Amino acid sequence: MDSLFGLHFHAYDPQAIKADEHARTLVVTDIPIFTSEALLRSTFSRYGNIVRCYTRLAKLYRTAYITYESPAALQNLDSTWGVLCGGHCLRICPASFSPNQRAERRAYVALLAGLPRGTIAVDLAEIAEEISAKSINVPFSLNSYNPKPYAYCHFSSETAMENAKSISCALKKVGLTWHAPTEVTSLCHRCGHPNCNPDRCGSSSRPNRSARSWQSNDKLRELYNKHLPPSHPAKRHNRFARPDNNNNNGSLIEELALLTSQFASMNSRIATLESFMAASTSPPNTIAKQPASYIPSSMQGWDDIPSKLHSNVLVDINSPPLQSTTSYTPVPQFTPIPPSKVVPSSPIDMEQRLLSLSNTVSTLAGSINKGIEQNNLILARQNGQANN
């Protein structure tokens, strides 16, 4: 049957569906973690209608998979290697490219060093056009996440790379130097010049300041953890996302102190209740010799014979209680002791709450001891590695 009430049947082929999606997907790399998804969509929506945008973390950057409505959107990007987004150069590549095609875009790379502090890709746009670079990326520092003083320039061929190296470049009246990517370890991370001691570098106004790591930079750590899903393994193993054990121990100790104070208040309430129960005695001249069974206060007197003296008198429930004519003294009323707000209906309920609180305190104390032992083991292991 080809059709049924206007509904048409088509063959289901998962591989064909996946291949069609790959033909419409663009892979974007080197995205700074502070780049918002709204800015990412607005930058790449000019090439076509976006039906899906998925991002994931890749070390200090993010990688995006942008799926367009039509494969025609990628036809204009086959020869494009980088797109400016927020002043930074994002490298792009169609998802349908083979591993060899992707490797060709990383084959010819040169290092342009000596950039002034705070330089980003948009500042190098004129230089990139002059040297015919397909893309130019300024990496970020691991400690401060500030731009480093050098940039990676990607070329389409070895000839184009050699021609670019023969060009003398300068930015803001500062001369730049060409280097191979393997020489990056010999460059100063402050000025980008080779054979320069960072501690004595003249480009820094405070040469002796200590680098601020990710662990102590709460803003960067919060920004990095924002893009991690709750079940991501990096939540447990990544040193950027690792919580502070000292803060956790402090919160556990505070919670234990709060439970201890509630425990003491509960004991005081029990002692007060027992004293009032002991003070309450039976009225004089009672006929019943056996102790009366427990009756809730809300049901006491509901089936008593109405008094003839007050049978026709309307009583205002808001008025104070009438004075008793007998010698029996009622049990005095008392105000519950804070912080508890609900008075239990019977001593059994009080004992159950006390038992539950005791079990909670014991379990929490055991958890704190285990956490302290694990923290001591980790510190001892780190000290051993540092000594070795």
C-alpha positions in Angstrom: 0.0 0.0 0.0 1.6 3.2 -1.1 -0.6 5.6 0.8 -3.3 5.7 3.5 -5.4 8.7 4.0 -2.7 11.0 2.7 0.1 9.2 4.7 3.0 7.9 2.8 5.3 5.1 3.8 9.1 5.4 3.4 11.9 2.9 3.9 13.7 3.4 7.2 17.5 3.4 6.8 19.5 4.5 9.9 22.8 4.7 8.0 21.3 6.9 5.3 19.8 9.2 8.0 23.2 9.5 9.7 25.0 10.1 6.4 22.5 12.9 5.6 23.0 14.5 9.0 26.8 14.4 8.6 26.5 16.1 5.2 24.7 19.0 6.9 26.9 19.2 10.1 29.8 21.6 10.6 32.5 21.0 13.3 33.7 24.1 15.1 36.8 23.9 17.3 38.9 26.2 19.5 35.9 27.9 21.0 36.7 29.8 24.3 34.7 28.6 27.2 33.3 32.1 27.8 31.6 32.2 24.3 27.9 31.9 24.7 25.7 29.6 22.6 23.6 32.6 21.5 26.7 34.3 20.1 27.8 31.0 18.4 24.4 30.6 16.8 24.2 34.2 15.6 27.7 33.9 14.0 27.0 30.8 12.0 23.3 31.3 11.3 24.3 33.7 8.4 25.4 30.7 6.4 22.0 28.9 6.7 19.2 27.8 9.1 20.5 25.9 12.1 18.4 23.0 13.3 20.7 21.7 16.0 23.8 23.0 17.9 25.6 20.7 20.3 28.7 21.7 22.3 31.1 19.6 24.4 34.3 20.4 26.4 37.7 19.7 24.9 40.4 20.6 27.5 40.3 24.4 27.8 38.1 24.9 24.8 34.7 23.8 23.5 33.8 22.0 20.3 30.5 22.6 18.6 28.6 20.4 16.1 26.2 22.7 14.1 23.7 21.0 11.9 22.1 23.0 9.1 18.7 22.5 7.5 20.3 22.0 4.0 23.7 20.7 2.8 24.0 23.8 0.6 24.9 25.8 3.7 28.3 24.0 3.8 29.2 24.5 0.2 30.4 28.1 0.9 32.5 26.8 3.8 34.6 24.2 2.0 37.5 26.6 1.4 37.0 28.4 4.7 39.2 27.3 7.6 38.4 29.9 10.3 35.5 32.2 11.3 35.8 35.2 13.6 33.4 35.0 16.5 33.6 37.5 19.4 37.1 38.6 18.2 38.5 35.0 18.3 39.2 32.8 15.4 37.2 29.5 15.5 38.5 26.7 13.2 35.8 24.9 11.2 35.6 21.7 9.2 32.7 19.8 7.6 31.8 16.6 9.5 31.8 14.7 6.2 35.6 15.3 5.8 37.8 12.2 6.0 40.7 12.0 8.5 43.2 12.7 5.7 41.3 15.9 4.8 41.3 17.0 8.4 45.0 16.3 8.8 45.8 18.5 5.7 44.5 21.5 7.6 47.0 20.9 10.4 50.0 20.0 8.2 51.5 23.4 7.7 51.6 25.5 10.8 54.0 28.4 11.8 54.3 30.2 15.1 54.2 34.0 15.1 55.6 35.2 18.5 56.2 38.5 20.3 52.6 39.7 20.4 51.7 42.5 22.7 49.8 41.7 25.8 46.0 41.1 25.3 46.3 40.5 21.5 43.5 38.3 20.0 42.8 37.0 16.6 40.8 40.0 15.4 43.9 42.2 16.0 45.8 40.0 13.5 43.3 40.1 10.8 45.3 42.4 8.5 48.5 40.3 9.1 46.6 37.1 8.3 45.4 38.5 5.0 48.9 39.8 4.1 50.6 36.4 4.8 47.7 34.4 3.2 47.0 32.4 6.3 43.9 30.2 6.3 43.4 30.7 10.0 45.2 32.3 12.9 44.6 31.2 16.5 45.9 32.8 19.7 46.0 30.2 22.5 45.0 30.9 26.1 47.1 30.5 29.2 46.4 27.5 31.4 46.7 29.5 34.7 45.0 32.8 33.9 43.1 32.0 30.7 44.6 35.2 29.1 45.9 35.2 25.5 49.4 34.0 25.1 52.0 36.2 23.3 52.1 34.0 20.2 49.7 32.8 17.5 49.4 29.6 15.4 49.1 30.4 11.7 47.8 27.6 9.4 48.5 27.5 5.7 47.2 25.5 2.8 50.6 24.5 1.5 54.3 24.5 2.4 55.1 27.1 -0.2 52.5 29.5 1.3 54.1 28.9 4.7 57.6 29.6 3.5 56.5 32.7 1.7 54.8 34.0 4.9 58.0 33.4 6.9 59.9 35.7 4.6 57.6 38.6 5.4 58.6 40.8 8.4 55.5 41.5 10.5 54.9 44.0 13.3 51.9 44.9 15.5 51.6 48.1 17.5 55.2 49.0 16.6 56.4 45.7 18.1 58.3 43.4 15.9 57.1 39.8 15.5 59.3 36.7 14.9 58.6 33.4 13.1 59.2 30.1 14.8 58.4 26.4 14.3 55.7 24.9 16.5 58.3 22.7 18.2 60.0 25.8 19.5 57.1 26.9 21.6 58.6 25.6 24.9 61.6 27.9 24.4 59.5 31.1 24.3 58.8 33.3 27.2 55.1 33.1 28.3 55.1 36.8 29.1 56.7 38.4 26.1 56.9 35.6 23.6 60.7 36.1 22.9 63.1 33.1 23.0 65.7 32.7 25.7 63.9 35.1 28.1 63.5 34.5 31.8 59.9 35.0 32.7 60.9 36.1 36.3 63.1 38.9 34.9 61.0 39.7 31.8 60.8 43.5 31.2 57.3 43.3 29.7 55.7 42.6 33.1 55.0 45.4 35.5 55.1 42.9 38.4 57.7 40.3 37.4 57.7 38.5 40.8 54.0 37.9 41.0 52.9 34.3 41.3 50.7 32.7 38.7 47.2 32.1 39.8 46.1 28.5 39.1 42.7 27.3 38.1 42.2 25.8 41.6 42.3 29.2 43.3 40.4 31.1 40.5 36.8 30.5 41.5 35.4 32.5 38.5 37.2 30.3 35.9 36.5 27.1 37.7 32.8 28.0 37.9 32.8 28.9 34.2 34.4 25.6 33.3 32.1 23.5 35.5 29.1 25.2 33.9 29.6 23.3 30.7 30.1 19.9 32.4 27.0 17.6 32.7 26.3 16.3 36.2 27.3 12.7 35.2 30.5 13.7 33.4 33.5 11.7 34.5 35.5 14.9 34.7 33.4 16.0 37.7 35.2 13.3 39.7 38.7 13.3 38.1 39.2 16.8 36.6 41.3 19.0 38.9 39.5 22.1 37.7 36.1 20.6 38.8 37.3 19.0 42.1 35.5 20.5 45.1 37.4 21.9 48.1 37.6 19.2 50.8 38.2 21.7 53.6 34.9 23.5 52.8 33.1 20.2 52.8 34.5 19.2 56.2 33.6 22.6 57.6 30.0 22.3 56.5 29.7 18.8 57.9 31.0 20.0 61.2 28.5 22.8 61.3 25.7 20.4 60.5 26.9 18.1 63.2 26.9 20.9 65.7 23.4 21.9 64.7 22.2 18.3 65.2 23.9 18.2 68.6 22.1 21.3 69.7 18.8 19.9 68.5 19.6 16.7 70.4 20.2 18.6 73.6 16.9 20.6 73.1 15.1 17.3 72.6 16.4 15.9 75.9 15.3 19.1 77.6 11.8 18.8 76.1 11.6 15.2 77.2 12.6 16.1 80.8 10.1 18.9 80.9 7.3 16.6 79.6 8.1 13.9 82.1 8.1 16.4 85.0 4.6 17.6 84.0 3.4 14.0 83.6 4.7 13.1 87.0 3.1 16.2 88.6 -0.3 15.4 87.2 -2.3 13.4 89.7 -5.8 11.9 89.7 -8.7 14.2 91.1 -9.7 13.4 94.7 -12.6 11.1 95.5 -12.4 9.3 92.2 -14.5 6.2 92.0 -12.4 4.3 89.4 -9.5 2.5 91.1 -7.8 1.5 87.9 -5.7 4.1 86.0 -7.6 5.7 83.2 -6.6 4.8 79.7 -4.9 7.3 77.5 -7.4 9.6 75.6 -6.2 12.3 73.2 -6.9 15.8 74.4 -9.0 16.5 71.4 -11.5 13.8 72.3 -11.7 14.3 76.1 -15.2 15.2 77.3 -17.0 14.7 73.9 -19.5 12.1 75.4 -19.7 13.5 78.9 -23.2 14.3 80.3 -23.8 18.0 79.8 -23.9 20.0 83.0 -27.4 21.1 84.1 -26.0 24.4 85.4 -24.7 25.5 82.1 -27.0 23.6 79.7 -28.6 26.7 78.3 -25.6 29.0 78.4 -23.7 30.0 75.3 -20.0 29.9 75.9 -17.6 32.1 74.0 -14.6 30.0 73.0 -12.4 33.1 73.0 -13.2 33.9 76.7 -11.0 32.7 79.5 -11.8 29.3 81.0 -14.3 29.1 83.9 -12.9 28.7 87.4 -13.3 25.1 88.7 -15.5 24.7 91.8 -13.7 21.5 92.8 -10.4 21.2 94.6 -8.8 19.6 91.6 -6.0 21.6 90.1 -5.6 21.2 86.3 -2.3 20.5 84.7 -0.7 23.9 83.9 -0.1 24.8 80.3 3.5 25.4 79.1 5.1 26.8 75.9 7.1 24.4 73.7 10.9 24.9 73.8 12.4 26.1 70.5 13.6 25.2 67.9 10.9 22.5 67.5 7.5 23.8 66.5 5.4 20.7 66.6 4.6 19.0 70.0 4.3 15.2 69.7 0.9 13.7 70.5 2.4 11.0 72.8 5.7 10.0 74.5 6.0 7.2 71.9 6.3 9.8 69.1 9.0 11.6 71.1 11.0 8.4 71.5 10.8 7.6 67.8 12.0 11.1 66.9 14.8 10.9 69.4 15.9 7.5 68.1 15.9 8.8 64.5 18.0 11.8 65.5 20.5 9.6 67.3 20.9 7.4 64.2 21.3 10.5 62.0 24.1 11.8 64.2 25.9 8.5 64.3 25.8 8.1 60.5 27.0 11.7 60.0 29.8 11.2 62.4 30.9 8.0 60.6 30.8 9.8 57.3 32.9 12.7 58.6 35.6 10.3 60.0 35.8 8.4 56.6 36.1 11.8 54.7 38.9 12.9 57.1 40.7 9.6 56.6 40.5 9.8 52.8 41.7 13.4 52.9 44.7 12.4 55.0 45.5 9.6 52.6 45.4 11.9 49.6 47.6 14.5 51.3 50.1 11.8 52.4 50.2 10.5 48.8 50.7 13.9 47.4 53.5 14.6 49.9 55.2 11.3 48.9 55.0 12.2 45.2 56.5 15.6 45.9 59.4 14.2 47.9 60.1 11.7 45.1 
